[in-house]
Amino acid sequence: MRRSLIKLYLYVLIGVAISTFMVNYAFMHVFYDRLQKQAIDSLAGYTFLLREYLEQRSKADQVNALAKLQGKSQDKFELIREIDFKELNAKALSDLRAGKVILSPKDYYLLLNNGLIIHVQPREPVNIGPQLLAFGVIALLLLLPVLLWLYFHWRELHILESAAREFGAGRLAVRIRVSKKSNVFELAQQFNDMADQIEMMILHQRDMMRGISHELKTPLARLKFGLALMQSTDSASEQQMRRDALQKDIGELDELISELLTLSRLEQGGVPLEILNVSIPELFDSIAASVANELSDQKLNLAVFSDSSLNCVCDPKLVARALLNLIRNSMRYATCCINLQARALTADTIELLVQDDGPGIPIQDRSSIFEPFYRRDNGSRPHVGGFGLGLAIVRSVVQVHRGQVRLEDTFESGARFIITLPRHHYSKEVITEPNG
């Protein structure tokens, strides 16, 4: 920080030096005529007395008078003839003959009535000590505001440094609080936003790990218990029954791992999108065929509504996976009917709706239903199965398509999930048309 102070102070001094040079030298050329006129006006009284003092004497006495005047003044005086005078141009000579005082650039010339010209060379006194003192005072006065500004800046940067150190040490709740007038307010806001996102990601990972460990324990415990029973069972039929149970537990474990991998890849952007121009009615027909047997087993009806000309640019496999998850989630709570509907919200967006006629989702649970491993119990059907990952996968699928998913209130019973997707969001990418 000390190095920054020194650099800033040197930059200020260099800036002041350049400004002084420009004022003293560059301005002399830019405003030469105006400054010359002011200088001549300021010398009017002095030149009048000088002319009166010399013109009362003869040419011989003028030299002696000028020498006497030289002894009383620091300026240098000399008498010259016009024929010897070569420093002025024609215009200056003309002005000189008209009786005007001529500057060139600091020396000045004055024509006497006898034709001689007085050349005066002013000599400014050299005061190195006072000049150095003046520049020292200027440098000190510049240092004071720099120090004052840097004090507050330094203090705020120290707050940033301390917060970054604490956050790096694992205190994720630390945030920076500075005034809106602070020089580092926007930087502090960026730090706080970054800290919020990192904290949310870490907490999400912790919840995921806890959920994974909890979900893995159940099938593993059943596998261990089944293996122990197989060792104590002599009957072939009982062993076959135990093997079937073990196969079922292994299948459940494999399904859980597959769901976890899918969710992880979606959240980390590891799933490549196969973007197609998809016909929504055809997509709905494929989804309805996939769950037809499951719906029949549970004596549920799936009502599909869609405009025959409706289409969307998306990854059909992922969107179908999201809709199947919503339908299977509704199958756990629906009484007799599930609705699958699509509609064009605007020219650029489309809405996909899945609604059931079940008991609905309580308000206090709606903020958590898209979190991994969240499962709610229905009073009449407390064990509805699943791993609690279906809706989390739905949210991730929608996010990779840069859309939104929400749970909407309904006047009727049941839950209504709405997915909003951009219809032509990937128009700049290569879109593969489906076969047929």
N, C-alpha and C positions, 0 to 999 in steps of 0.2 A: 504493500500500500504506500510505503514511503517513496518507492520508485515512481508510482503514479503521480504523487504530489510533486516530485521534482520535475517530471516531464511536463505536467500541466503548467507549473510556474515558468519553466523555460519557454514553453509555447507562448505564454502571455507576454513575457519579456520580449521575445522575438517579434511578436505582433505589434507591440508598442514601438519597438525600434523601427520597424518597417513603416509604421504609420507616421512616426516623426520624420523619417527621411522623405516620405511622400509629401508631407506638409511643407517641409523646408526647401525642397529642391524641385520636386515634380510640379507643385503648385506654382512655383516661380515661372515656369514655362507656360502653364495652362492659363494663368491669370496675369501674364506679364504686363499687358497694357494697363490694366486697372491698378496693379501694384506700383507701376512706374509713375502713374499720375498721382497716386497718393504720396509717393516719396517726394516727387517734385513739389507738391503742395506743402508738405511738411518742411521743405528746405527754403520756402519762399522768403521768410524773414531773415534767415541766415545769409542767403545769397544777396538780399537787398543790402544788408549792412556791409558785406564784403565788397560789393561793387561800390558803395558810397565811400568806403574806407580807401580804396585804391584809386578811384577815378579823380579824386581831389589832388592827386600827386602827379608829377611828371613821370615819364617812363623811367628815368634814372632813379627817382625816389621810390618808384613802385617796387623795384627789386629789393631795396633796403627795407621798405615797409613790410614786404612779404616775408623777408627773413626775420624781421622782428616778430611778426605774427606767428611764424613757425616756432619761435622759442616759447610762445605762450600756449601752443596747442599741440595735441598729439597728431593731428592730421598733417599730411604732407602737401605743401603748396609748391607750384611751379608755374612759370609763365612760358607759354609756347606760342609760336607763330603758326598761322593757319597753313603756311606752305610746308611746315614740318609735321602737320597733324594728319595721320593716316589711319586712325582707329575708327573713324565714323564714316558712315555711308553718305550718299548724296542728300537724302532726306534729313538726316541728322545735322549735316552741315547747314542745310537751308534753315532748319529750326534754330540752329545756333546763331546764324546771322540775323534772325528775327528777334534775338534777345531772349530766347528761351533757355532754360537750364536743361542740359542733356545728360542723361545717365547712361553709363556703359561699363558693366552693368551696375557696379557699386560706386565707381568713380563718377564724378560729375564735372561738367565743363561749363564755363561762364565767359561770354564775350564782353570785353571792355570797350569803351568808346574810342580808344586809340588803336583798335584792331588786334590787340593782344588777347590771348585766351588764358584764363586761369584754369589750371588742372588741379583738382583737389582729390586726394586719395585718403578717404576716412580710415582711421585705424581704430578698430574696436579693442578695448582693453582685454587682456587675457587674464581670466580669473578661473584658473583650473580648480582651485580648492572649492569655491562656492558652487561651480558647475557640478563637480563630483558629488558634493553634498546634496545638490538639488536632485540629481539622478538617483542618489541613494534614498532620498525621501520618497520619490516616485515609486521606486522598486518596493519600498516598505509598505506604502499605501496600497500597492497592487497585491502584495502578499497577504494583507489582512483579509480582504474579501475572499481571496482564494482559500485561505485557511478556514474562514467561516463557512463557506459553501462545502468545503471538503469535510468539515467536521460532521455535518449532518449526513453527507453522502457516505462517509466512512462508517458512521454508526449504523446506517441502514444496511450497508453491505456486510457489516459484522453480524447483523441479525440474520441475513440470508445465509451467511457461512455457518452460523451456529445451527440454524434449522436444517440445512443440508447435512451437517455432521450428525445431528440427532436422528434424522430420518434414515441415514445410512447405517446407524447403529441399531436400527430395528424399531424405533419409536414411531410407528406409522401414523399416529394421530397428530403429530406436530404440524402446525401450520404457521404461516407468516402473517402477522397483523401489522400493517403500516398504513399511514394516512393516504387518502386519495391524492393529496398534493405531493406525495413523495416522488422522488426521481426514479425510484425502483418499484413503483406501485404495479405497473404492468408486468414486470419480471416476477414480482411476488405473486400476482394472480396466476401467471403461467406455472409457477412452482406449485401453488396450491391445487390447481387443476391436475397437474401431473401426479401430485401426491395422492389426490382422491382416486385417480384411475389405478395407480399402482396398489394402493391399499385395497381397493375393491377387487382387483385381480388376485392379490395374495389371499384375502379372506375367502374369495370364491374358490381358490385352489385348496385352501384348508377345509372348507365345507365339502368340496368334492372328495378329498382324501378320506375324511370321516365317513362320508356316505358310501364310498367304495368299500372301505374296510367293513362297514356294517353290513352292506348287502352281500359281500363275499362270505361272511361268516355263516350265514344261514345255509346255503347249498353245501359248503364245505363240511359243516357240522352234520348235515344229513348224510353226506358221503361217508364220513367216518363212522357214523352210527350204522349205516347200511353194511359197510364192510365188516363191522364187528358182529352184526347179526348173521351175515353169511358164514362166518367162521363157526358160529354156534348152531347152525341149522343143518340137519342131515337130510331132510326131505328134498327131493329133486324139484318138486313143484314149488316149495317155499324158496329154494335157491333161485329158481327162474323168476319168481315174483320179486325177489330182492334185486336181481340183476336188472329187471325192468325198471324198478324204482331208481336204481343207481343211474341207469341210462337217462331217465327223466331228469334227475338232478344234474347230470353232466350237461344235458341239453340246455337246462335253465342257466347253468353257469356259463356255457358258451354264448348263449343269447345275451346275458348280461355283459360279458366282455365285448361282444360285438357292438352292443349299444354304446358302451363307454368309448370304444375306439371311434365310432361314428361321431359322437358328440365332441370328442377331443379334436378330431380332424376338422370338423365344421367350425369350431371356435378358433382354431389356429390357422384357418384358411388353407388346410391341406387337402381339401377335396376339389379336384378340377371340375369345372362346370362344363357340361356339354349342352351348349345353348342351341335350342331349336325353336322354330316358329310352331307353336303347339296349338292344335284345335282343342278347345276346352271341352266340347261335348265328347270327343273321342277319349280325352283323358279321363273324364268322369265315367264313361262306359268301362274303361279298363279298371278303374278303382272299384266300381260296383261289382264287377266280375270277381275281383280278388277277395272281396269280403262276403260274397253271396252265401257260401256255406256257413260261415260263422254267424251271419244274421239269421239264417234258417234255423240253426241249432238253438239260438236264443229267442226265436219267434219274434224277431224285430223286422221292421220294414225300413228300407232306405228310399226316400223320395228324392229324385234328382231333377233339378230345374236349371236350364241353361239355354241361352240363345244359340241357335244352330250355327251362326256366323261368328261367334265370339272366339277370339284367339289371344294368345299371349306369348311373348318371347321369354323363355325360361329354360331351366333344366327340368325336363318332364319327370325324370326319376326322382329327383329330390322333392319337387313339388308334390308328386304323388305320395312320396313317403310322409311328407308333412300332413297331407289330407288323410291318409290312412291312420296315422297316429291320432288325429283328432276324432276320426270315426270310431276307432277302437276304444278311445277314451270315453266317447259318448255311449258306446255299447255297454260299458260297465254300470251306467246309471240310467239309461233310457228305459222308459216303460213299454212303449210299443213302436215308436217312430223316430227316425233320424232324417233330417233334411240336409241335402248337399246342394248348394246353389252357387251360381256365378252370375255376376252382373258387371257391366261397364260403368264404373263410377264417373270417369271423365274420358276424354279421348286418349289420355296417356296412362290411366290407371284402371285396374280391374280389382274387384273384390270377390273373394271366395269365402263362402259361409258354410259352417257346419253347426247345426242346431239340434238339440235333443229335447225330449219331453220329460226329462228326469226332474229331480228335486232342485236343480240349480246349484250354484256355488255361492256360499255365504260371502258377504262383503269383506269380512276380516281375512278370508283366505285368498282373495283375488290377486293381491300383490305378490303372492308366493307361488302361485300355481306353475309358473314357467321356470322356477328354480329346480336344479337337478335334485333328484331323490325326494321331492316333495310329494306326499300322498295324503289324501284326505279320506276320512271314513264317513260313509253314509250310515245313518242310524239303523236303517233296515237291512243294509248290506255292508257290514263292517269290513269284510275282507274282499276287496275287489281285484286284487292281484296287481301285476305289473311291478316295474322297478322304480317308477317315479322319474323316468328319463324321457318319456314320450313327448311331453309338452316342451321340455328343454330343447329337444331336437327340433321341434317345430319352430321355436323361436330362432334357433341358429340357422335353419334352412331359409327362413324369411330374411334374416339379416344378411346372408351372403347374396341374396337377390336384391338387397337394398330396399326391402319393403318393411312392413309393419304387421304385427299381429296383436290383437286385443280381445278382451272378453267384454261383450256388450250387454247392458241391461235389456231385459225383454219384459213386455207386459204379460207374457204367458209364462208358464213354468219352464224350467230347463235352462241350459246354458247355450249361449250363442257365441261361437268363436268366429272372428272375421280376420282374414288375411288380405292385406292390401299390397299389390305388386305393381311395379311399373310395366306397362304393356310393351314398350319399345325401348327399354333402358339400355339394351345391349345392341342397339341398331348399328353402332359403329364397329362392332365385332363381326367376325365371319359367322353367319347363321346358317346352319345346315337344315335344309328342308327335309321333313320326314318322308320316307318311302311311301309311295302310293298316294 
